[in-house]
Amino acid sequence: MANSKYEYVKNFELDDRLPPSNWLVVRIDGCSFHRFSAIHEFEKPNDEHALNLMNACALAMLEQFPDIVFAYGVSDEYRFESHMLSLMSLLHCSKILSITVSFFTSVYVMKWKDFFPQKELMYPPSFDGRVVCYPKVKIILDYLAWRQVDCHINNQYNTCFWMLVKSGKTEHEAQHVLKGTQKQEKNDLLFEKFGINYNTLPAIFRKGSCVYREMVEEIGKLDKNGCPVKRTRRKVTVGHFDIIKTDFWREHPYIIEEN
């Protein structure tokens, strides 16, 4: 770019380069989704179609951005993890946010009809984002464990709350019934009053969604002897697992390995 007397305006741009050698988390949250879900009549306490739409957006994110190694989603939020040794470390914070949030939002709009074929999208959804750096794998795992614990606490409460409301109580009355109750008390309420065993509810509700690359074996072309050639590759997939315990991470060590 040619120099000119106007070039001084670049001095007003902030340097938002991220520190190197960290784990990067991009958090994407729905903006005013209480209103959005009400207007679009999402099922309470969980709308599986809405959750699967969010998961489809997350799958598209991992396919679009190879540097993202793992994503965890609950309700209208998703967290995307990447190591800073990747190409993403070459980007500034503002650019990472603008690229990822705009892509996620556009996919949400484009895939809406796939999951809600009978519902019109009444107005454009919007998402906000934040980038956070973490220096160690342990902190990343603790971060994800924190989000999954939060998923359980919120979902158990919301399941009790909306079952009480659907049974005829006002929202204020339901809040009063649940005030100060502990985990076991909520489980007892669901089972004794509604015949619901909380632990048998779909894992997508209780545990949230994990999006990652799974090692899969595929049959390719035949070799010169006519035998099928097997090869392995990493396929983007979604699952609903316990990521607080170490089992999942031991089975998928390549997700959190530091190169």
Secondary structure, 3 states (H helix, E strand, C coil): CCCCCCHHHHHHCCCCECCCCCEEEEEEEECCHHHHHHHCCCCCCCCHHHHHHHHHHHHHHHHHCCCEEEEEEECCEEEEEEECCCHHHHCEHHHHHHHHHHHHHHHHHHHHHHHCCCCCCCCCCCEEEEEEEECCHHHHHHHHHHHHHHHHHHHHHHHHHHHHHHCCCCHHHHHHHHCCCCHHHHHHHHHHHHCCCHHHCCHHHHHCEEEEEEEEEEEEEECCCCCEEEEEEEEEEEECCCCCCCHHHHHCHHHCCCC
